[in-house]
Amino acid sequence: MRSAFAALLLASVAVAAEPPKIDRSIGEQPKYVGQPVYALLVFGPDAKDRVWLARDGDTLFVDKNGNGDLTDPGEAVARTKPRKGREDEDGRTFDIGDITVGGKTHKGLTVYASPLADYANSEAGKLPSVKAALEKNAKAAVYSLRCEVDAPGVKGGGTGGRLDMAAGRLDLNGPLQFADTPADAPVVHFGGPLEVSFYGEVPKMRVGRGTEFVLVVGTPGVGPGTFAMLGYQDCIPTDAYPKAEVTFAAKTAGDAPVKELFEIKERC
């Protein structure tokens, strides 16, 4: 068993509770060239600081100051020019940089979009959620995001002690995809209450057999692919080992369930 980012709740951060209510109102929008697709980022324990993303082809409109208006100067971010020799790749990278909302500056926000079909022949392509998304739209895009988050009271491995957090491409609920309307937009919650989750899929465990699985710690969002994972380096102590008690169903009817305690020490 191993942990990819971390498998421990931080004592200084509140454990996950009921998800906060999300304000999905959006202000003035630009004149789009095509059909935009939307996602919403929220920051902080109460999710009050909001940043809208609206992708219109090779342009990503980002509400960098969190006022709900996507027409402010500097909020139209062009696709990052691909490196020489990689011009024909289908992926799109948008390097947004710093955003300042609620008096806090979050650094290095990056959004990456790629064809979901690229994963059709991989292990991820076997997941029912990925198959369903491709059946619905064979040209669907899947997204990933990364940001160094200013979270008061918590020190991470990012710039100035910020938390290094990432969301997408997949979580237990499926792939991260932007939506056709703000009302349906996925919500990624950065710097919120933390919980431990499996990465990728829930493992199948059997008594007497070895099972490898990956755990992550982070904040759940709203919608598939929105679980925001926390980078563990310089954040979670190296000698902090989580323990997991696993209860297995009895092999024979009438017998007591089998319980085993595991201490998870390995990190990627």
Contacts in CASP RR format, 6 or more apart in sequence:
PFRMAT RR
TARGET T0000
AUTHOR 0000-0000-0000
METHOD contacts of the structure
MODEL  1
MRSAFAALLLASVAVAAEPPKIDRSIGEQPKYVGQPVYALLVFGPDAKDR
VWLARDGDTLFVDKNGNGDLTDPGEAVARTKPRKGREDEDGRTFDIGDIT
VGGKTHKGLTVYASPLADYANSEAGKLPSVKAALEKNAKAAVYSLRCEVD
APGVKGGGTGGRLDMAAGRLDLNGPLQFADTPADAPVVHFGGPLEVSFYG
EVPKMRVGRGTEFVLVVGTPGVGPGTFAMLGYQDCIPTDAYPKAEVTFAA
KTAGDAPVKELFEIKERC
1 211 0 8 1.000
1 212 0 8 1.000
1 213 0 8 1.000
1 215 0 8 1.000
1 262 0 8 1.000
1 264 0 8 1.000
1 266 0 8 1.000
2 212 0 8 1.000
2 213 0 8 1.000
2 214 0 8 1.000
2 264 0 8 1.000
2 266 0 8 1.000
2 267 0 8 1.000
2 268 0 8 1.000
3 214 0 8 1.000
3 215 0 8 1.000
3 216 0 8 1.000
3 232 0 8 1.000
3 242 0 8 1.000
3 264 0 8 1.000
3 266 0 8 1.000
3 267 0 8 1.000
3 268 0 8 1.000
4 199 0 8 1.000
4 214 0 8 1.000
4 215 0 8 1.000
4 216 0 8 1.000
4 229 0 8 1.000
4 267 0 8 1.000
4 268 0 8 1.000
5 199 0 8 1.000
5 216 0 8 1.000
5 217 0 8 1.000
5 218 0 8 1.000
5 229 0 8 1.000
5 230 0 8 1.000
5 231 0 8 1.000
5 232 0 8 1.000
5 268 0 8 1.000
6 215 0 8 1.000
6 216 0 8 1.000
6 217 0 8 1.000
6 230 0 8 1.000
6 231 0 8 1.000
6 232 0 8 1.000
6 235 0 8 1.000
6 236 0 8 1.000
6 267 0 8 1.000
7 196 0 8 1.000
7 215 0 8 1.000
7 216 0 8 1.000
7 217 0 8 1.000
7 242 0 8 1.000
7 264 0 8 1.000
8 196 0 8 1.000
8 217 0 8 1.000
8 232 0 8 1.000
8 236 0 8 1.000
8 240 0 8 1.000
8 241 0 8 1.000
8 242 0 8 1.000
9 15 0 8 1.000
9 194 0 8 1.000
9 195 0 8 1.000
9 196 0 8 1.000
9 217 0 8 1.000
10 154 0 8 1.000
10 194 0 8 1.000
10 217 0 8 1.000
10 235 0 8 1.000
10 236 0 8 1.000
12 153 0 8 1.000
12 154 0 8 1.000
13 151 0 8 1.000
13 154 0 8 1.000
13 192 0 8 1.000
13 193 0 8 1.000
13 194 0 8 1.000
14 45 0 8 1.000
14 193 0 8 1.000
14 194 0 8 1.000
15 193 0 8 1.000
15 194 0 8 1.000
15 195 0 8 1.000
16 193 0 8 1.000
16 194 0 8 1.000
16 195 0 8 1.000
16 219 0 8 1.000
16 220 0 8 1.000
17 193 0 8 1.000
19 189 0 8 1.000
19 220 0 8 1.000
19 221 0 8 1.000
19 222 0 8 1.000
20 42 0 8 1.000
20 46 0 8 1.000
20 47 0 8 1.000
22 40 0 8 1.000
22 42 0 8 1.000
22 47 0 8 1.000
22 50 0 8 1.000
22 187 0 8 1.000
22 222 0 8 1.000
23 50 0 8 1.000
24 40 0 8 1.000
24 182 0 8 1.000
24 183 0 8 1.000
24 185 0 8 1.000
25 68 0 8 1.000
26 38 0 8 1.000
26 52 0 8 1.000
26 68 0 8 1.000
26 70 0 8 1.000
26 182 0 8 1.000
27 68 0 8 1.000
27 69 0 8 1.000
27 70 0 8 1.000
28 68 0 8 1.000
28 69 0 8 1.000
28 70 0 8 1.000
28 71 0 8 1.000
29 36 0 8 1.000
29 54 0 8 1.000
29 61 0 8 1.000
29 70 0 8 1.000
29 71 0 8 1.000
30 56 0 8 1.000
30 61 0 8 1.000
30 70 0 8 1.000
30 71 0 8 1.000
30 76 0 8 1.000
32 54 0 8 1.000
32 56 0 8 1.000
33 56 0 8 1.000
33 57 0 8 1.000
33 59 0 8 1.000
34 56 0 8 1.000
34 57 0 8 1.000
35 56 0 8 1.000
35 180 0 8 1.000
36 54 0 8 1.000
36 55 0 8 1.000
36 56 0 8 1.000
36 61 0 8 1.000
37 54 0 8 1.000
37 55 0 8 1.000
37 141 0 8 1.000
37 177 0 8 1.000
37 178 0 8 1.000
37 179 0 8 1.000
37 180 0 8 1.000
38 52 0 8 1.000
38 53 0 8 1.000
38 54 0 8 1.000
38 55 0 8 1.000
38 178 0 8 1.000
38 179 0 8 1.000
38 180 0 8 1.000
38 181 0 8 1.000
38 182 0 8 1.000
38 184 0 8 1.000
38 185 0 8 1.000
39 52 0 8 1.000
39 53 0 8 1.000
39 143 0 8 1.000
39 178 0 8 1.000
39 179 0 8 1.000
39 185 0 8 1.000
39 186 0 8 1.000
39 187 0 8 1.000
39 188 0 8 1.000
40 50 0 8 1.000
40 51 0 8 1.000
40 52 0 8 1.000
40 53 0 8 1.000
40 182 0 8 1.000
40 185 0 8 1.000
40 186 0 8 1.000
40 187 0 8 1.000
40 188 0 8 1.000
41 50 0 8 1.000
41 51 0 8 1.000
41 52 0 8 1.000
41 53 0 8 1.000
41 145 0 8 1.000
41 147 0 8 1.000
41 187 0 8 1.000
41 188 0 8 1.000
41 190 0 8 1.000
42 48 0 8 1.000
42 49 0 8 1.000
42 50 0 8 1.000
42 51 0 8 1.000
42 187 0 8 1.000
42 188 0 8 1.000
42 189 0 8 1.000
42 190 0 8 1.000
43 49 0 8 1.000
43 50 0 8 1.000
43 51 0 8 1.000
43 101 0 8 1.000
43 102 0 8 1.000
43 104 0 8 1.000
43 106 0 8 1.000
43 149 0 8 1.000
43 189 0 8 1.000
43 190 0 8 1.000
43 191 0 8 1.000
43 192 0 8 1.000
44 151 0 8 1.000
44 189 0 8 1.000
44 190 0 8 1.000
44 191 0 8 1.000
44 192 0 8 1.000
45 191 0 8 1.000
45 192 0 8 1.000
45 193 0 8 1.000
47 189 0 8 1.000
47 192 0 8 1.000
48 102 0 8 1.000
49 66 0 8 1.000
49 101 0 8 1.000
49 102 0 8 1.000
49 104 0 8 1.000
50 63 0 8 1.000
50 66 0 8 1.000
50 68 0 8 1.000
50 101 0 8 1.000
51 62 0 8 1.000
51 63 0 8 1.000
51 64 0 8 1.000
51 66 0 8 1.000
51 99 0 8 1.000
51 101 0 8 1.000
52 61 0 8 1.000
52 62 0 8 1.000
52 63 0 8 1.000
52 66 0 8 1.000
52 68 0 8 1.000
52 70 0 8 1.000
52 182 0 8 1.000
52 185 0 8 1.000
53 60 0 8 1.000
53 61 0 8 1.000
53 62 0 8 1.000
53 63 0 8 1.000
53 111 0 8 1.000
53 178 0 8 1.000
54 60 0 8 1.000
54 61 0 8 1.000
54 70 0 8 1.000
55 61 0 8 1.000
55 94 0 8 1.000
55 113 0 8 1.000
55 178 0 8 1.000
57 92 0 8 1.000
58 78 0 8 1.000
58 79 0 8 1.000
58 92 0 8 1.000
59 76 0 8 1.000
59 77 0 8 1.000
59 78 0 8 1.000
59 79 0 8 1.000
60 76 0 8 1.000
60 77 0 8 1.000
60 79 0 8 1.000
60 94 0 8 1.000
60 96 0 8 1.000
60 111 0 8 1.000
61 70 0 8 1.000
61 75 0 8 1.000
61 76 0 8 1.000
61 77 0 8 1.000
62 70 0 8 1.000
62 75 0 8 1.000
62 77 0 8 1.000
62 94 0 8 1.000
62 96 0 8 1.000
62 99 0 8 1.000
62 109 0 8 1.000
63 69 0 8 1.000
63 70 0 8 1.000
63 72 0 8 1.000
63 75 0 8 1.000
64 72 0 8 1.000
64 74 0 8 1.000
64 75 0 8 1.000
64 96 0 8 1.000
64 98 0 8 1.000
64 99 0 8 1.000
64 100 0 8 1.000
65 72 0 8 1.000
65 99 0 8 1.000
65 100 0 8 1.000
65 101 0 8 1.000
66 99 0 8 1.000
66 101 0 8 1.000
66 102 0 8 1.000
77 94 0 8 1.000
77 95 0 8 1.000
77 96 0 8 1.000
78 94 0 8 1.000
79 92 0 8 1.000
79 93 0 8 1.000
79 94 0 8 1.000
80 93 0 8 1.000
80 94 0 8 1.000
80 95 0 8 1.000
82 89 0 8 1.000
82 93 0 8 1.000
90 114 0 8 1.000
90 115 0 8 1.000
90 118 0 8 1.000
91 112 0 8 1.000
91 113 0 8 1.000
91 114 0 8 1.000
91 115 0 8 1.000
92 112 0 8 1.000
92 113 0 8 1.000
92 114 0 8 1.000
93 110 0 8 1.000
93 111 0 8 1.000
93 112 0 8 1.000
94 110 0 8 1.000
94 111 0 8 1.000
94 112 0 8 1.000
94 113 0 8 1.000
95 108 0 8 1.000
95 110 0 8 1.000
96 108 0 8 1.000
96 109 0 8 1.000
96 110 0 8 1.000
96 111 0 8 1.000
97 107 0 8 1.000
97 108 0 8 1.000
97 109 0 8 1.000
97 110 0 8 1.000
98 105 0 8 1.000
98 106 0 8 1.000
98 107 0 8 1.000
98 108 0 8 1.000
98 109 0 8 1.000
99 105 0 8 1.000
99 106 0 8 1.000
99 109 0 8 1.000
100 106 0 8 1.000
104 150 0 8 1.000
104 152 0 8 1.000
105 150 0 8 1.000
106 147 0 8 1.000
106 148 0 8 1.000
106 149 0 8 1.000
106 150 0 8 1.000
106 162 0 8 1.000
106 190 0 8 1.000
107 147 0 8 1.000
107 148 0 8 1.000
107 150 0 8 1.000
107 158 0 8 1.000
107 159 0 8 1.000
107 162 0 8 1.000
108 146 0 8 1.000
108 147 0 8 1.000
108 148 0 8 1.000
109 145 0 8 1.000
109 146 0 8 1.000
109 147 0 8 1.000
110 145 0 8 1.000
110 146 0 8 1.000
110 147 0 8 1.000
111 143 0 8 1.000
111 144 0 8 1.000
111 145 0 8 1.000
112 143 0 8 1.000
112 144 0 8 1.000
112 145 0 8 1.000
113 141 0 8 1.000
113 142 0 8 1.000
113 143 0 8 1.000
114 141 0 8 1.000
114 142 0 8 1.000
114 169 0 8 1.000
115 139 0 8 1.000
115 140 0 8 1.000
115 141 0 8 1.000
115 142 0 8 1.000
116 130 0 8 1.000
116 133 0 8 1.000
116 134 0 8 1.000
116 140 0 8 1.000
116 141 0 8 1.000
116 142 0 8 1.000
116 175 0 8 1.000
116 177 0 8 1.000
117 134 0 8 1.000
117 138 0 8 1.000
117 139 0 8 1.000
117 140 0 8 1.000
119 125 0 8 1.000
119 130 0 8 1.000
119 142 0 8 1.000
119 169 0 8 1.000
120 130 0 8 1.000
120 134 0 8 1.000
124 130 0 8 1.000
124 169 0 8 1.000
124 170 0 8 1.000
125 131 0 8 1.000
125 134 0 8 1.000
127 170 0 8 1.000
127 174 0 8 1.000
127 200 0 8 1.000
127 201 0 8 1.000
129 170 0 8 1.000
129 173 0 8 1.000
129 174 0 8 1.000
129 175 0 8 1.000
129 224 0 8 1.000
130 170 0 8 1.000
130 174 0 8 1.000
130 175 0 8 1.000
133 140 0 8 1.000
133 142 0 8 1.000
133 174 0 8 1.000
133 175 0 8 1.000
133 177 0 8 1.000
134 140 0 8 1.000
140 175 0 8 1.000
140 177 0 8 1.000
141 177 0 8 1.000
141 178 0 8 1.000
142 168 0 8 1.000
142 169 0 8 1.000
142 170 0 8 1.000
142 175 0 8 1.000
142 176 0 8 1.000
142 177 0 8 1.000
143 168 0 8 1.000
143 169 0 8 1.000
143 176 0 8 1.000
143 177 0 8 1.000
143 178 0 8 1.000
144 166 0 8 1.000
144 167 0 8 1.000
144 168 0 8 1.000
144 169 0 8 1.000
144 176 0 8 1.000
145 166 0 8 1.000
145 167 0 8 1.000
145 168 0 8 1.000
145 176 0 8 1.000
145 188 0 8 1.000
146 164 0 8 1.000
146 165 0 8 1.000
146 166 0 8 1.000
147 165 0 8 1.000
147 166 0 8 1.000
147 190 0 8 1.000
148 158 0 8 1.000
148 159 0 8 1.000
148 162 0 8 1.000
148 163 0 8 1.000
148 164 0 8 1.000
148 165 0 8 1.000
149 162 0 8 1.000
149 163 0 8 1.000
149 164 0 8 1.000
149 165 0 8 1.000
149 190 0 8 1.000
149 191 0 8 1.000
150 162 0 8 1.000
151 162 0 8 1.000
151 163 0 8 1.000
151 191 0 8 1.000
151 192 0 8 1.000
154 163 0 8 1.000
154 235 0 8 1.000
155 161 0 8 1.000
155 234 0 8 1.000
155 235 0 8 1.000
156 162 0 8 1.000
156 163 0 8 1.000
156 164 0 8 1.000
156 231 0 8 1.000
156 234 0 8 1.000
156 235 0 8 1.000
157 163 0 8 1.000
157 164 0 8 1.000
157 231 0 8 1.000
157 233 0 8 1.000
157 234 0 8 1.000
157 235 0 8 1.000
158 164 0 8 1.000
158 234 0 8 1.000
161 234 0 8 1.000
163 190 0 8 1.000
163 191 0 8 1.000
163 230 0 8 1.000
163 231 0 8 1.000
163 235 0 8 1.000
164 230 0 8 1.000
164 231 0 8 1.000
164 233 0 8 1.000
164 235 0 8 1.000
165 190 0 8 1.000
165 191 0 8 1.000
165 218 0 8 1.000
165 219 0 8 1.000
165 228 0 8 1.000
165 229 0 8 1.000
165 230 0 8 1.000
165 231 0 8 1.000
166 228 0 8 1.000
166 229 0 8 1.000
166 231 0 8 1.000
167 176 0 8 1.000
167 188 0 8 1.000
167 190 0 8 1.000
167 225 0 8 1.000
167 226 0 8 1.000
167 227 0 8 1.000
167 228 0 8 1.000
167 229 0 8 1.000
168 175 0 8 1.000
168 176 0 8 1.000
168 225 0 8 1.000
168 226 0 8 1.000
168 227 0 8 1.000
169 175 0 8 1.000
169 176 0 8 1.000
169 225 0 8 1.000
170 176 0 8 1.000
170 200 0 8 1.000
170 224 0 8 1.000
170 225 0 8 1.000
171 197 0 8 1.000
171 199 0 8 1.000
171 200 0 8 1.000
171 224 0 8 1.000
171 225 0 8 1.000
171 226 0 8 1.000
171 227 0 8 1.000
172 197 0 8 1.000
172 198 0 8 1.000
172 200 0 8 1.000
172 201 0 8 1.000
172 202 0 8 1.000
172 227 0 8 1.000
173 223 0 8 1.000
173 224 0 8 1.000
173 225 0 8 1.000
173 226 0 8 1.000
173 227 0 8 1.000
174 224 0 8 1.000
174 225 0 8 1.000
175 224 0 8 1.000
175 225 0 8 1.000
176 186 0 8 1.000
176 188 0 8 1.000
176 224 0 8 1.000
176 225 0 8 1.000
176 226 0 8 1.000
177 186 0 8 1.000
177 224 0 8 1.000
178 185 0 8 1.000
178 186 0 8 1.000
179 185 0 8 1.000
179 186 0 8 1.000
186 221 0 8 1.000
186 222 0 8 1.000
186 223 0 8 1.000
186 224 0 8 1.000
186 225 0 8 1.000
186 226 0 8 1.000
187 221 0 8 1.000
187 222 0 8 1.000
187 223 0 8 1.000
187 226 0 8 1.000
188 221 0 8 1.000
188 226 0 8 1.000
188 228 0 8 1.000
189 219 0 8 1.000
189 220 0 8 1.000
189 221 0 8 1.000
189 222 0 8 1.000
189 226 0 8 1.000
189 228 0 8 1.000
190 219 0 8 1.000
190 228 0 8 1.000
191 219 0 8 1.000
191 228 0 8 1.000
192 219 0 8 1.000
192 228 0 8 1.000
193 219 0 8 1.000
194 217 0 8 1.000
194 218 0 8 1.000
194 219 0 8 1.000
194 230 0 8 1.000
195 217 0 8 1.000
195 218 0 8 1.000
195 219 0 8 1.000
195 220 0 8 1.000
196 215 0 8 1.000
196 216 0 8 1.000
196 217 0 8 1.000
196 218 0 8 1.000
196 242 0 8 1.000
197 215 0 8 1.000
197 216 0 8 1.000
197 217 0 8 1.000
197 218 0 8 1.000
197 220 0 8 1.000
197 227 0 8 1.000
198 213 0 8 1.000
198 214 0 8 1.000
198 215 0 8 1.000
198 216 0 8 1.000
199 213 0 8 1.000
199 214 0 8 1.000
199 215 0 8 1.000
199 216 0 8 1.000
199 229 0 8 1.000
200 214 0 8 1.000
203 211 0 8 1.000
203 212 0 8 1.000
203 213 0 8 1.000
204 211 0 8 1.000
205 211 0 8 1.000
205 246 0 8 1.000
205 248 0 8 1.000
206 248 0 8 1.000
207 248 0 8 1.000
207 251 0 8 1.000
207 258 0 8 1.000
207 260 0 8 1.000
214 268 0 8 1.000
215 242 0 8 1.000
215 264 0 8 1.000
216 227 0 8 1.000
216 229 0 8 1.000
216 230 0 8 1.000
217 229 0 8 1.000
217 230 0 8 1.000
217 232 0 8 1.000
217 236 0 8 1.000
218 227 0 8 1.000
218 228 0 8 1.000
218 229 0 8 1.000
218 230 0 8 1.000
219 227 0 8 1.000
219 228 0 8 1.000
219 230 0 8 1.000
220 226 0 8 1.000
220 227 0 8 1.000
220 228 0 8 1.000
221 227 0 8 1.000
221 228 0 8 1.000
230 236 0 8 1.000
232 267 0 8 1.000
241 263 0 8 1.000
241 264 0 8 1.000
241 265 0 8 1.000
242 263 0 8 1.000
242 264 0 8 1.000
243 261 0 8 1.000
243 262 0 8 1.000
243 263 0 8 1.000
243 264 0 8 1.000
244 261 0 8 1.000
244 262 0 8 1.000
244 264 0 8 1.000
245 259 0 8 1.000
245 260 0 8 1.000
245 261 0 8 1.000
245 262 0 8 1.000
246 259 0 8 1.000
246 260 0 8 1.000
246 261 0 8 1.000
246 262 0 8 1.000
247 257 0 8 1.000
247 258 0 8 1.000
247 259 0 8 1.000
248 257 0 8 1.000
248 258 0 8 1.000
248 259 0 8 1.000
248 260 0 8 1.000
249 257 0 8 1.000
249 258 0 8 1.000
250 256 0 8 1.000
250 257 0 8 1.000
250 258 0 8 1.000
251 258 0 8 1.000
END
